[in-house]
Amino acid sequence: MRLLIVAAALAACSCGPASQAETAPEYTFQVVHSYPHDPLAFTEGLFYWKGFLYESTGIEEQSSVRKVKLETGEVVQKIDLPNAYFGEGIVNWKDKLIQLTYRTEIGFVYDFASFRKQSEFHYQGEGWALTTDGKRIIMSDGTPQLRFLDPETLRELGRLTVTDHGTPVTNLNELEWIKGEIYANIWQSDRIARINPVSGAVVGWIDLSGILSGADRTPYAEVLNGIAYDAQHDRLFVTGKRWPKLFEIKLVARPQP
């Protein structure tokens, strides 16, 4: 899947859920710091937890789940998926790490500490990304709909259609829950949607065009994908598929016309 493929500065993610104005606010970015990232990692899922990044990578025969040292990009723990599976989004819940796969309609549940697989679960359609609001697991599948799952049983509880002024937003990809909003990469673009989790309305757009410079863009670098948030220190991280860098950014409001 997906082989194609700075006015007032706001502290990253300093806002709670915004109400949808006539035009959703636009943001650009300021790079606070850049970190090494494995240029062979086809990033599908990403989150930050207690000093480490957790990342899932895709492509059959190359898929894995990793624990990564932020400062150096060093992989300190890793499990490879069986060759038949294309790894997708991940999320942590209590002492578990949950992962989707792309088109095989199967997910895996691992012990968070050891990465030992504990069980499997099934869903219909494609699996793209996961995050959590602390009560439910939120899942994307490439469509305008987000699914809500019971975190204990992983059964579907309901769906939410994401829209921008009434128009469904497709290609919702990697997800992150940030201060009461759902952030979603839009596959094949340099944009992140900020989504109201009750109405499904896009309440802001983040434009990350040019964040990976030409000098850093290798022949293998693919699209923007991967959002992680350090809630304790209010840090927002982004990266992309096979990008050699991961960026800590702050959002910068773009003046309204």
C-alpha positions, 0 to 999 in steps of 0.5 A: 500500500502507498508505494507512491508514493512559521503573525502569532506562533502557537505552541504546538497543539496548544489549542483544545477542540476548535469550533468550525469557522466559515473557513478552517484555519490553516497552519504552517510549521516551525522546526524545533529540532530534527532527529535521525530516522531510519531511511528504510522504515516505511512508516505506518504507525507512530506514537511516543511513550515514556521517552521512546517512539514506537513505530510500525513499518509496512511492506510485505516481508519488511513489516515490523514493530519497533521501539526507537530511541528518539535522540538517535533513531536507534532501534532498541527493540523490534519484532518482525511480522510474518512475510505475508503481512503488511504492517499498519497502525499501532496504539498502546492500551494498558499493557498491550500494543495493538497493530493493524495490517493492510488488506488481510483483515487481521490485527495483532495484540502484543504484550507491550513490554516484550512485544510477544504476540498474545492474540489476533483479532479481525475486522472488515475492510482495510486497516490503516491507522490507530490512536486512542482518546483514552476511552476508545480505540480510533481506527482509520481505513482510508475512507472518510470514516473513522471507526471507534473500537472497544479497547478491550474486545476490539469490537466496533462501537460506531463510526464518524464521517470526517468532512470539510464544510460538508465534503467527505475527506478521504485518505485519512491515514496515520492518527494521533489524539492531541488535546481533544482533537484527532490529527490525521495525515492525508495520504499522498499529501503534505497536509494534516487534518485536525478533526473534531471527534464529536462532529467529524468536522475538520477544524484546521489544516496543517501544511507541512510542504517542504519540511523534508528538504531536497538535500534530505530527500533520498530516492527512496523517500515517500510521503509524509506519514507519522504523527506522535505527541509527547503530552508531558512536554507538549511536543509534536513529532512528524515524519514520513515513509523512508524519511531520514529525519523525524521532526519536532515542530510547532504550529504557526497560524497562517494569516487568513485572507 
